[in-house]
Amino acid sequence: ERIPSDICKELLDADIKGEQFVNPYSIPEKYREQEDYIRQLIQTKNETEARLSEIKSEILEDMESKGVKTWDTGTMRLTRKLPTTRLSFNATQFKADHPELDYSPYERTSNVSGSLMIAV
């Protein structure tokens, strides 16, 4: 990954002044120290999600076999969503088939929040 020229300039300026350059692309020590903990949390999350998925499948199968749509414990409600079909519009194919049409009146822009992705 190419380092931006302003960062290179800061490095050279720090060297000329005899100062210590702090690379903004280096992971801060406080996060490096948490690396094992982050891995552990991700592992726990994955295991928990897998187990929850198994339990949900078992509950759904049991509800279907009994013909029940909802179970309520007083503190938790389990509701079975019935199978359905979904219709979607293939905009990419439509645009390819009709390049002469102006789609801009039908397009809308929405903001998407930034996020952090952690790969282990």
C-alpha positions in Angstrom: 0.0 0.0 0.0 1.4 3.4 -1.1 2.1 5.8 1.8 0.6 9.3 1.1 3.1 12.0 0.2 2.1 14.2 3.3 3.1 11.3 5.6 6.5 11.0 3.8 6.9 14.8 4.1 6.3 14.5 7.9 8.9 11.7 8.1 11.5 13.8 6.3 10.7 16.9 8.4 11.0 14.9 11.6 14.3 13.6 10.5 15.6 17.0 9.6 14.6 18.4 13.0 16.0 15.3 14.8 12.6 14.4 16.1 11.0 11.0 16.5 8.5 10.3 13.7 5.3 8.5 14.8 3.9 6.6 11.9 0.1 6.9 11.9 -0.1 3.6 10.0 1.4 1.7 12.9 -1.2 0.1 15.1 -1.2 1.8 18.5 0.2 -0.4 21.3 -3.1 -0.3 23.3 -4.8 -2.2 20.4 -1.8 -4.5 19.8 -2.0 -5.5 23.5 -5.7 -6.5 23.0 -5.1 -8.7 20.0 -5.4 -12.0 21.9 -8.5 -10.7 23.7 -10.1 -9.6 20.4 -9.4 -13.1 18.9 -10.9 -14.7 21.9 -14.1 -12.5 21.7 -14.4 -13.4 18.0 -14.0 -17.1 18.7 -16.6 -16.9 21.5 -19.0 -14.9 19.2 -18.7 -17.5 16.4 -19.2 -20.4 18.8 -22.2 -18.7 20.4 -23.8 -17.9 17.0 -23.3 -21.5 15.8 -24.9 -22.9 19.0 -27.8 -20.4 18.8 -28.3 -21.4 15.2 -28.5 -25.1 16.2 -31.0 -24.3 18.9 -33.2 -22.1 16.6 -33.2 -24.9 14.0 -34.3 -27.4 16.6 -37.1 -25.1 17.9 -38.3 -24.3 14.4 -38.4 -28.0 13.5 -40.4 -28.8 16.7 -42.8 -25.9 16.1 -43.4 -27.0 12.5 -44.0 -30.6 13.6 -46.6 -29.5 16.2 -48.2 -26.9 13.9 -47.5 -24.1 16.4 -46.8 -20.5 15.2 -46.0 -18.9 18.6 -44.7 -20.0 22.0 -44.6 -17.5 24.8 -42.8 -18.1 28.1 -43.8 -14.8 29.7 -40.2 -13.4 29.3 -39.6 -14.6 25.7 -41.7 -15.1 22.7 -40.8 -17.5 19.9 -42.6 -16.8 16.7 -42.3 -19.0 13.6 -42.2 -17.1 10.3 -44.0 -19.0 7.6 -42.1 -19.7 4.3 -42.8 -17.2 1.6 -41.4 -16.1 -1.8 -39.7 -12.8 -2.4 -39.8 -10.9 -5.7 -36.8 -8.7 -6.5 -35.9 -6.5 -9.4 -32.7 -7.2 -11.3 -31.6 -3.6 -12.0 -28.3 -4.6 -13.6 -30.0 -6.8 -16.1 -32.7 -4.2 -16.8 -30.0 -1.5 -17.5 -28.1 -3.9 -19.8 -31.3 -4.7 -21.7 -32.5 -1.0 -21.9 -29.4 1.2 -22.1 -31.4 4.0 -23.8 -33.5 4.7 -20.6 -32.6 7.3 -18.0 -32.7 5.6 -14.6 -31.6 8.6 -12.5 -35.2 9.6 -11.4 -35.6 6.1 -9.9 -32.3 5.9 -8.1 -31.8 7.0 -4.6 -28.7 7.6 -2.6 -28.4 6.6 1.0 -25.6 7.1 3.5 -23.8 4.0 4.8 -21.9 4.3 8.1 -18.3 3.4 8.2 -17.3 0.3 10.1 -14.4 -1.8 11.1 -13.6 -5.2 9.7 -11.3 -7.5 11.7 -9.8 -10.5 9.9 -8.2 -13.2 12.0 
